[in-house]
């Protein structure tokens, strides 16, 4: 019998990063404030997790200005969308395994 958690990706599975990728997969892109409010995070927590995902190539960050106000946009890359889909597939496998044991 194989380990039910062997396929989980620590980069994606962490609660905040999973939330970020989920929101970004639902939308083309989201701004920092929207992510912060939707996921109920502090600026620092969101920022560090976005940076981690960006370094892994799972999100892309675009900094723009609207008038004089800076705005940060984040979008899931194709690799980020695939990583989330793979994570969901592993989680579905875990659920199926548990349901099969009942």
DRENVEX-319534 format. One record per atom (N, C-alpha, C, O): residue number from 1; residue in three letters; atom name; x, y, z. Coordinates in nm, 3 decimals. Layout:
ATOM seq type atom       X       Y       Z
ATOM NUM  ala   CA       X       Y       Z
...
//
This chain:
ATOM seq type atom       X       Y       Z
ATOM   1  unk    N   0.085  -0.117   0.000
ATOM   1  unk   CA   0.000   0.000   0.000
ATOM   1  unk    C   0.089   0.124   0.000
ATOM   1  unk    O   0.183   0.133   0.079
ATOM   2  unk    N   0.060   0.218  -0.089
ATOM   2  unk   CA   0.142   0.339  -0.098
ATOM   2  unk    C   0.094   0.445   0.000
ATOM   2  unk    O  -0.019   0.442   0.047
ATOM   3  unk    N   0.182   0.538   0.028
ATOM   3  unk   CA   0.149   0.647   0.120
ATOM   3  unk    C   0.043   0.737   0.056
ATOM   3  unk    O   0.059   0.780  -0.058
ATOM   4  unk    N  -0.063   0.766   0.128
ATOM   4  unk   CA  -0.169   0.850   0.071
ATOM   4  unk    C  -0.126   0.996   0.053
ATOM   4  unk    O  -0.189   1.070  -0.021
ATOM   5  unk    N  -0.020   1.036   0.120
ATOM   5  unk   CA   0.023   1.176   0.112
ATOM   5  unk    C   0.148   1.196   0.027
ATOM   5  unk    O   0.201   1.307   0.019
ATOM   6  unk    N   0.195   1.089  -0.036
ATOM   6  unk   CA   0.321   1.096  -0.111
ATOM   6  unk    C   0.317   1.202  -0.221
ATOM   6  unk    O   0.420   1.264  -0.249
ATOM   7  unk    N   0.203   1.223  -0.283
ATOM   7  unk   CA   0.197   1.317  -0.395
ATOM   7  unk    C   0.171   1.461  -0.357
ATOM   7  unk    O   0.170   1.548  -0.445
ATOM   8  unk    N   0.151   1.489  -0.228
ATOM   8  unk   CA   0.125   1.627  -0.188
ATOM   8  unk    C   0.250   1.713  -0.207
ATOM   8  unk    O   0.361   1.671  -0.175
ATOM   9  unk    N   0.231   1.832  -0.259
ATOM   9  unk   CA   0.340   1.926  -0.285
ATOM   9  unk    C   0.342   2.029  -0.174
ATOM   9  unk    O   0.248   2.108  -0.161
ATOM  10  unk    N   0.447   2.030  -0.093
ATOM  10  unk   CA   0.455   2.124   0.018
ATOM  10  unk    C   0.447   2.270  -0.025
ATOM  10  unk    O   0.400   2.354   0.050
ATOM  11  unk    N   0.493   2.299  -0.145
ATOM  11  unk   CA   0.487   2.436  -0.196
ATOM  11  unk    C   0.341   2.480  -0.212
ATOM  11  unk    O   0.308   2.595  -0.181
ATOM  12  unk    N   0.257   2.392  -0.258
ATOM  12  unk   CA   0.117   2.424  -0.285
ATOM  12  unk    C   0.029   2.394  -0.165
ATOM  12  unk    O  -0.067   2.466  -0.140
ATOM  13  unk    N   0.060   2.291  -0.091
ATOM  13  unk   CA  -0.029   2.241   0.013
ATOM  13  unk    C  -0.041   2.334   0.134
ATOM  13  unk    O  -0.141   2.330   0.205
ATOM  14  unk    N   0.058   2.416   0.158
ATOM  14  unk   CA   0.053   2.509   0.271
ATOM  14  unk    C  -0.074   2.594   0.257
ATOM  14  unk    O  -0.106   2.641   0.148
ATOM  15  unk    N  -0.146   2.612   0.367
ATOM  15  unk   CA  -0.280   2.672   0.368
ATOM  15  unk    C  -0.290   2.804   0.291
ATOM  15  unk    O  -0.378   2.819   0.207
ATOM  16  unk    N  -0.202   2.898   0.317
ATOM  16  unk   CA  -0.211   3.029   0.251
ATOM  16  unk    C  -0.181   3.017   0.103
ATOM  16  unk    O  -0.253   3.075   0.021
ATOM  17  unk    N  -0.077   2.943   0.067
ATOM  17  unk   CA  -0.042   2.929  -0.075
ATOM  17  unk    C  -0.151   2.855  -0.152
ATOM  17  unk    O  -0.177   2.886  -0.268
ATOM  18  unk    N  -0.213   2.756  -0.089
ATOM  18  unk   CA  -0.326   2.686  -0.151
ATOM  18  unk    C  -0.441   2.784  -0.176
ATOM  18  unk    O  -0.504   2.780  -0.281
ATOM  19  unk    N  -0.466   2.871  -0.080
ATOM  19  unk   CA  -0.570   2.972  -0.095
ATOM  19  unk    C  -0.539   3.071  -0.206
ATOM  19  unk    O  -0.627   3.105  -0.285
ATOM  20  unk    N  -0.415   3.116  -0.212
ATOM  20  unk   CA  -0.375   3.211  -0.318
ATOM  20  unk    C  -0.396   3.149  -0.454
ATOM  20  unk    O  -0.457   3.210  -0.542
ATOM  21  unk    N  -0.345   3.029  -0.474
ATOM  21  unk   CA  -0.358   2.963  -0.604
ATOM  21  unk    C  -0.504   2.935  -0.639
ATOM  21  unk    O  -0.543   2.944  -0.755
ATOM  22  unk    N  -0.584   2.902  -0.539
ATOM  22  unk   CA  -0.726   2.876  -0.565
ATOM  22  unk    C  -0.795   3.003  -0.614
ATOM  22  unk    O  -0.867   2.999  -0.714
ATOM  23  unk    N  -0.774   3.114  -0.546
ATOM  23  unk   CA  -0.836   3.241  -0.587
ATOM  23  unk    C  -0.786   3.281  -0.726
ATOM  23  unk    O  -0.865   3.325  -0.810
ATOM  24  unk    N  -0.657   3.266  -0.750
ATOM  24  unk   CA  -0.602   3.307  -0.879
ATOM  24  unk    C  -0.645   3.216  -0.994
ATOM  24  unk    O  -0.649   3.260  -1.108
ATOM  25  unk    N  -0.676   3.093  -0.965
ATOM  25  unk   CA  -0.724   3.002  -1.069
ATOM  25  unk    C  -0.868   3.036  -1.106
ATOM  25  unk    O  -0.910   3.013  -1.219
ATOM  26  unk    N  -0.943   3.089  -1.010
ATOM  26  unk   CA  -1.080   3.131  -1.037
ATOM  26  unk    C  -1.087   3.257  -1.123
ATOM  26  unk    O  -1.184   3.278  -1.196
ATOM  27  unk    N  -0.984   3.340  -1.115
ATOM  27  unk   CA  -0.984   3.469  -1.185
ATOM  27  unk    C  -0.862   3.478  -1.276
ATOM  27  unk    O  -0.764   3.405  -1.258
ATOM  28  unk    N  -0.867   3.565  -1.370
ATOM  28  unk   CA  -0.751   3.589  -1.458
ATOM  28  unk    C  -0.633   3.642  -1.377
ATOM  28  unk    O  -0.519   3.597  -1.393
ATOM  29  unk    N  -0.664   3.738  -1.289
ATOM  29  unk   CA  -0.563   3.794  -1.199
ATOM  29  unk    C  -0.637   3.861  -1.084
ATOM  29  unk    O  -0.758   3.885  -1.092
ATOM  30  unk    N  -0.565   3.890  -0.977
ATOM  30  unk   CA  -0.625   3.958  -0.862
ATOM  30  unk    C  -0.524   4.057  -0.807
ATOM  30  unk    O  -0.403   4.035  -0.814
ATOM  31  unk    N  -0.574   4.165  -0.752
ATOM  31  unk   CA  -0.481   4.259  -0.691
ATOM  31  unk    C  -0.455   4.220  -0.546
ATOM  31  unk    O  -0.531   4.144  -0.484
ATOM  32  unk    N  -0.347   4.274  -0.494
ATOM  32  unk   CA  -0.299   4.240  -0.360
ATOM  32  unk    C  -0.408   4.261  -0.255
ATOM  32  unk    O  -0.430   4.176  -0.169
ATOM  33  unk    N  -0.477   4.375  -0.263
ATOM  33  unk   CA  -0.580   4.406  -0.163
ATOM  33  unk    C  -0.692   4.304  -0.166
ATOM  33  unk    O  -0.742   4.263  -0.061
ATOM  34  unk    N  -0.733   4.263  -0.285
ATOM  34  unk   CA  -0.840   4.164  -0.296
ATOM  34  unk    C  -0.797   4.032  -0.234
ATOM  34  unk    O  -0.873   3.970  -0.159
ATOM  35  unk    N  -0.676   3.988  -0.263
ATOM  35  unk   CA  -0.625   3.864  -0.204
ATOM  35  unk    C  -0.618   3.875  -0.052
ATOM  35  unk    O  -0.657   3.783   0.019
ATOM  36  unk    N  -0.568   3.988  -0.004
ATOM  36  unk   CA  -0.556   4.008   0.140
ATOM  36  unk    C  -0.692   4.000   0.209
ATOM  36  unk    O  -0.706   3.935   0.313
ATOM  37  unk    N  -0.792   4.067   0.152
ATOM  37  unk   CA  -0.924   4.068   0.212
ATOM  37  unk    C  -0.993   3.932   0.199
ATOM  37  unk    O  -1.053   3.884   0.295
ATOM  38  unk    N  -0.985   3.871   0.083
ATOM  38  unk   CA  -1.051   3.743   0.060
ATOM  38  unk    C  -0.995   3.633   0.149
ATOM  38  unk    O  -1.070   3.552   0.203
ATOM  39  unk    N  -0.864   3.631   0.163
ATOM  39  unk   CA  -0.798   3.525   0.241
ATOM  39  unk    C  -0.779   3.563   0.387
ATOM  39  unk    O  -0.731   3.483   0.467
ATOM  40  unk    N  -0.817   3.688   0.422
ATOM  40  unk   CA  -0.808   3.737   0.560
ATOM  40  unk    C  -0.666   3.723   0.615
ATOM  40  unk    O  -0.643   3.660   0.718
ATOM  41  unk    N  -0.572   3.785   0.542
ATOM  41  unk   CA  -0.431   3.778   0.579
ATOM  41  unk    C  -0.375   3.916   0.609
ATOM  41  unk    O  -0.433   4.018   0.570
ATOM  42  unk    N  -0.263   3.919   0.677
ATOM  42  unk   CA  -0.191   4.045   0.694
ATOM  42  unk    C  -0.111   4.072   0.568
ATOM  42  unk    O  -0.086   3.981   0.489
ATOM  43  unk    N  -0.071   4.197   0.550
ATOM  43  unk   CA   0.011   4.233   0.435
ATOM  43  unk    C   0.138   4.149   0.431
ATOM  43  unk    O   0.176   4.096   0.326
ATOM  44  unk    N   0.204   4.137   0.546
ATOM  44  unk   CA   0.331   4.065   0.551
ATOM  44  unk    C   0.317   3.917   0.519
ATOM  44  unk    O   0.399   3.861   0.447
ATOM  45  unk    N   0.213   3.854   0.571
ATOM  45  unk   CA   0.192   3.712   0.546
ATOM  45  unk    C   0.163   3.689   0.398
ATOM  45  unk    O   0.220   3.599   0.336
ATOM  46  unk    N   0.073   3.770   0.342
ATOM  46  unk   CA   0.041   3.755   0.200
ATOM  46  unk    C   0.164   3.782   0.114
ATOM  46  unk    O   0.192   3.706   0.022
ATOM  47  unk    N   0.235   3.888   0.144
ATOM  47  unk   CA   0.352   3.925   0.066
ATOM  47  unk    C   0.458   3.815   0.064
ATOM  47  unk    O   0.512   3.783  -0.041
ATOM  48  unk    N   0.487   3.758   0.180
ATOM  48  unk   CA   0.591   3.654   0.185
ATOM  48  unk    C   0.548   3.528   0.111
ATOM  48  unk    O   0.631   3.463   0.047
ATOM  49  unk    N   0.419   3.494   0.118
ATOM  49  unk   CA   0.372   3.376   0.046
ATOM  49  unk    C   0.366   3.398  -0.105
ATOM  49  unk    O   0.394   3.306  -0.182
ATOM  50  unk    N   0.330   3.518  -0.147
ATOM  50  unk   CA   0.334   3.550  -0.291
ATOM  50  unk    C   0.477   3.541  -0.340
ATOM  50  unk    O   0.503   3.487  -0.448
ATOM  51  unk    N   0.570   3.594  -0.263
ATOM  51  unk   CA   0.711   3.590  -0.302
ATOM  51  unk    C   0.760   3.445  -0.315
ATOM  51  unk    O   0.833   3.412  -0.408
ATOM  52  unk    N   0.720   3.360  -0.224
ATOM  52  unk   CA   0.758   3.219  -0.230
ATOM  52  unk    C   0.702   3.154  -0.356
ATOM  52  unk    O   0.774   3.081  -0.426
ATOM  53  unk    N   0.575   3.180  -0.386
ATOM  53  unk   CA   0.514   3.124  -0.507
ATOM  53  unk    C   0.577   3.181  -0.633
ATOM  53  unk    O   0.594   3.111  -0.733
ATOM  54  unk    N   0.613   3.309  -0.629
ATOM  54  unk   CA   0.677   3.371  -0.746
ATOM  54  unk    C   0.814   3.310  -0.771
ATOM  54  unk    O   0.849   3.281  -0.885
ATOM  55  unk    N   0.891   3.289  -0.667
ATOM  55  unk   CA   1.023   3.228  -0.681
ATOM  55  unk    C   1.014   3.086  -0.735
ATOM  55  unk    O   1.105   3.039  -0.804
ATOM  56  unk    N   0.904   3.018  -0.705
ATOM  56  unk   CA   0.882   2.882  -0.755
ATOM  56  unk    C   0.824   2.881  -0.896
ATOM  56  unk    O   0.809   2.775  -0.956
ATOM  57  unk    N   0.792   2.998  -0.949
ATOM  57  unk   CA   0.737   3.008  -1.084
ATOM  57  unk    C   0.589   2.976  -1.093
ATOM  57  unk    O   0.537   2.950  -1.202
ATOM  58  unk    N   0.520   2.978  -0.978
ATOM  58  unk   CA   0.379   2.943  -0.977
ATOM  58  unk    C   0.286   3.063  -0.991
ATOM  58  unk    O   0.170   3.047  -1.028
ATOM  59  unk    N   0.336   3.183  -0.962
ATOM  59  unk   CA   0.261   3.306  -0.985
ATOM  59  unk    C   0.352   3.409  -1.050
ATOM  59  unk    O   0.475   3.401  -1.040
ATOM  60  unk    N   0.290   3.505  -1.117
ATOM  60  unk   CA   0.362   3.619  -1.172
ATOM  60  unk    C   0.306   3.745  -1.108
ATOM  60  unk    O   0.185   3.756  -1.086
ATOM  61  unk    N   0.394   3.838  -1.077
ATOM  61  unk   CA   0.355   3.962  -1.010
ATOM  61  unk    C   0.382   4.078  -1.104
ATOM  61  unk    O   0.488   4.087  -1.166
ATOM  62  unk    N   0.285   4.168  -1.113
ATOM  62  unk   CA   0.298   4.288  -1.195
ATOM  62  unk    C   0.267   4.408  -1.106
ATOM  62  unk    O   0.160   4.416  -1.047
ATOM  63  unk    N   0.362   4.502  -1.099
ATOM  63  unk   CA   0.342   4.622  -1.019
ATOM  63  unk    C   0.314   4.738  -1.115
ATOM  63  unk    O   0.391   4.765  -1.207
ATOM  64  unk    N   0.202   4.805  -1.091
ATOM  64  unk   CA   0.161   4.915  -1.176
ATOM  64  unk    C   0.128   5.036  -1.088
ATOM  64  unk    O   0.129   5.029  -0.966
ATOM  65  unk    N   0.098   5.146  -1.154
ATOM  65  unk   CA   0.050   5.266  -1.085
ATOM  65  unk    C  -0.082   5.305  -1.145
ATOM  65  unk    O  -0.099   5.305  -1.267
ATOM  66  unk    N  -0.175   5.340  -1.059
ATOM  66  unk   CA  -0.301   5.400  -1.102
ATOM  66  unk    C  -0.299   5.540  -1.045
ATOM  66  unk    O  -0.323   5.561  -0.926
ATOM  67  unk    N  -0.272   5.635  -1.133
ATOM  67  unk   CA  -0.244   5.769  -1.084
ATOM  67  unk    C  -0.111   5.765  -1.011
ATOM  67  unk    O  -0.010   5.726  -1.068
ATOM  68  unk    N  -0.113   5.803  -0.888
ATOM  68  unk   CA   0.009   5.798  -0.806
ATOM  68  unk    C   0.010   5.680  -0.709
ATOM  68  unk    O   0.104   5.663  -0.632
ATOM  69  unk    N  -0.095   5.600  -0.715
ATOM  69  unk   CA  -0.107   5.488  -0.621
ATOM  69  unk    C  -0.051   5.359  -0.681
ATOM  69  unk    O  -0.090   5.320  -0.791
ATOM  70  unk    N   0.039   5.295  -0.610
ATOM  70  unk   CA   0.090   5.167  -0.659
ATOM  70  unk    C  -0.017   5.058  -0.645
ATOM  70  unk    O  -0.099   5.060  -0.554
ATOM  71  unk    N  -0.013   4.965  -0.738
ATOM  71  unk   CA  -0.106   4.851  -0.733
ATOM  71  unk    C  -0.031   4.726  -0.776
ATOM  71  unk    O   0.040   4.727  -0.876
ATOM  72  unk    N  -0.047   4.621  -0.700
ATOM  72  unk   CA   0.020   4.495  -0.728
ATOM  72  unk    C  -0.083   4.394  -0.776
ATOM  72  unk    O  -0.180   4.365  -0.707
ATOM  73  unk    N  -0.059   4.341  -0.895
ATOM  73  unk   CA  -0.145   4.239  -0.954
ATOM  73  unk    C  -0.072   4.105  -0.950
ATOM  73  unk    O   0.049   4.099  -0.972
ATOM  74  unk    N  -0.146   4.000  -0.923
ATOM  74  unk   CA  -0.089   3.865  -0.916
ATOM  74  unk    C  -0.173   3.775  -1.004
ATOM  74  unk    O  -0.296   3.784  -1.004
ATOM  75  unk    N  -0.107   3.687  -1.078
ATOM  75  unk   CA  -0.180   3.588  -1.159
ATOM  75  unk    C  -0.109   3.454  -1.147
ATOM  75  unk    O   0.013   3.448  -1.128
ATOM  76  unk    N  -0.185   3.348  -1.159
ATOM  76  unk   CA  -0.127   3.214  -1.159
ATOM  76  unk    C  -0.064   3.189  -1.296
ATOM  76  unk    O  -0.124   3.220  -1.399
ATOM  77  unk    N   0.055   3.134  -1.296
ATOM  77  unk   CA   0.119   3.095  -1.421
ATOM  77  unk    C   0.063   2.960  -1.465
ATOM  77  unk    O  -0.005   2.894  -1.387
ATOM  78  unk    N   0.089   2.918  -1.589
ATOM  78  unk   CA   0.047   2.783  -1.628
ATOM  78  unk    C   0.102   2.676  -1.532
ATOM  78  unk    O   0.033   2.579  -1.502
ATOM  79  unk    N   0.224   2.694  -1.486
ATOM  79  unk   CA   0.282   2.598  -1.391
ATOM  79  unk    C   0.205   2.601  -1.258
ATOM  79  unk    O   0.188   2.497  -1.194
ATOM  80  unk    N   0.160   2.719  -1.217
ATOM  80  unk   CA   0.083   2.731  -1.094
ATOM  80  unk    C  -0.053   2.665  -1.105
ATOM  80  unk    O  -0.099   2.600  -1.012
ATOM  81  unk    N  -0.116   2.682  -1.221
ATOM  81  unk   CA  -0.246   2.617  -1.243
ATOM  81  unk    C  -0.232   2.465  -1.245
ATOM  81  unk    O  -0.317   2.394  -1.192
ATOM  82  unk    N  -0.124   2.417  -1.305
ATOM  82  unk   CA  -0.100   2.273  -1.309
ATOM  82  unk    C  -0.069   2.219  -1.169
ATOM  82  unk    O  -0.119   2.113  -1.130
ATOM  83  unk    N   0.011   2.293  -1.094
ATOM  83  unk   CA   0.045   2.249  -0.958
ATOM  83  unk    C  -0.080   2.240  -0.872
ATOM  83  unk    O  -0.094   2.146  -0.793
ATOM  84  unk    N  -0.171   2.336  -0.886
ATOM  84  unk   CA  -0.296   2.330  -0.810
ATOM  84  unk    C  -0.381   2.212  -0.855
ATOM  84  unk    O  -0.437   2.141  -0.771
ATOM  85  unk    N  -0.391   2.190  -0.985
ATOM  85  unk   CA  -0.469   2.077  -1.036
ATOM  85  unk    C  -0.411   1.944  -0.987
ATOM  85  unk    O  -0.486   1.854  -0.950
ATOM  86  unk    N  -0.279   1.934  -0.986
ATOM  86  unk   CA  -0.214   1.812  -0.936
ATOM  86  unk    C  -0.243   1.791  -0.788
ATOM  86  unk    O  -0.268   1.679  -0.744
ATOM  87  unk    N  -0.239   1.899  -0.711
ATOM  87  unk   CA  -0.267   1.891  -0.567
ATOM  87  unk    C  -0.410   1.846  -0.543
ATOM  87  unk    O  -0.436   1.762  -0.457
ATOM  88  unk    N  -0.503   1.901  -0.620
ATOM  88  unk   CA  -0.644   1.862  -0.607
ATOM  88  unk    C  -0.662   1.715  -0.640
ATOM  88  unk    O  -0.739   1.645  -0.574
ATOM  89  unk    N  -0.592   1.667  -0.743
ATOM  89  unk   CA  -0.602   1.526  -0.780
ATOM  89  unk    C  -0.555   1.435  -0.666
ATOM  89  unk    O  -0.617   1.332  -0.639
ATOM  90  unk    N  -0.446   1.474  -0.599
ATOM  90  unk   CA  -0.397   1.394  -0.486
ATOM  90  unk    C  -0.498   1.398  -0.372
ATOM  90  unk    O  -0.525   1.295  -0.310
ATOM  91  unk    N  -0.554   1.515  -0.345
ATOM  91  unk   CA  -0.654   1.527  -0.238
ATOM  91  unk    C  -0.778   1.444  -0.270
ATOM  91  unk    O  -0.835   1.381  -0.181
ATOM  92  unk    N  -0.820   1.445  -0.396
ATOM  92  unk   CA  -0.933   1.362  -0.437
ATOM  92  unk    C  -0.902   1.215  -0.415
ATOM  92  unk    O  -0.990   1.138  -0.375
ATOM  93  unk    N  -0.779   1.175  -0.442
ATOM  93  unk   CA  -0.737   1.037  -0.418
ATOM  93  unk    C  -0.744   0.999  -0.271
ATOM  93  unk    O  -0.783   0.888  -0.236
ATOM  94  unk    N  -0.706   1.094  -0.186
ATOM  94  unk   CA  -0.713   1.070  -0.041
ATOM  94  unk    C  -0.858   1.054   0.002
ATOM  94  unk    O  -0.891   0.963   0.079
ATOM  95  unk    N  -0.946   1.140  -0.049
ATOM  95  unk   CA  -1.088   1.131  -0.015
ATOM  95  unk    C  -1.145   0.998  -0.063
ATOM  95  unk    O  -1.220   0.932   0.009
ATOM  96  unk    N  -1.111   0.959  -0.185
ATOM  96  unk   CA  -1.162   0.831  -0.239
ATOM  96  unk    C  -1.113   0.714  -0.154
ATOM  96  unk    O  -1.186   0.619  -0.129
ATOM  97  unk    N  -0.988   0.723  -0.111
ATOM  97  unk   CA  -0.932   0.615  -0.029
ATOM  97  unk    C  -1.006   0.606   0.105
ATOM  97  unk    O  -1.038   0.496   0.151
ATOM  98  unk    N  -1.032   0.720   0.166
ATOM  98  unk   CA  -1.103   0.721   0.294
ATOM  98  unk    C  -1.246   0.673   0.274
ATOM  98  unk    O  -1.296   0.593   0.354
ATOM  99  unk    N  -1.311   0.719   0.171
ATOM  99  unk   CA  -1.451   0.676   0.144
ATOM  99  unk    C  -1.458   0.526   0.113
ATOM  99  unk    O  -1.556   0.461   0.148
ATOM 100  unk    N  -1.356   0.473   0.050
ATOM 100  unk   CA  -1.351   0.331   0.019
ATOM 100  unk    C  -1.330   0.243   0.142
ATOM 100  unk    O  -1.362   0.125   0.141
ATOM 101  unk    N  -1.274   0.304   0.247
ATOM 101  unk   CA  -1.247   0.229   0.369
ATOM 101  unk    C  -1.368   0.224   0.463
ATOM 101  unk    O  -1.366   0.156   0.565
ATOM 102  unk    N  -1.471   0.297   0.427
ATOM 102  unk   CA  -1.590   0.301   0.515
ATOM 102  unk    C  -1.678   0.182   0.498
ATOM 102  unk    O  -1.781   0.171   0.564
//
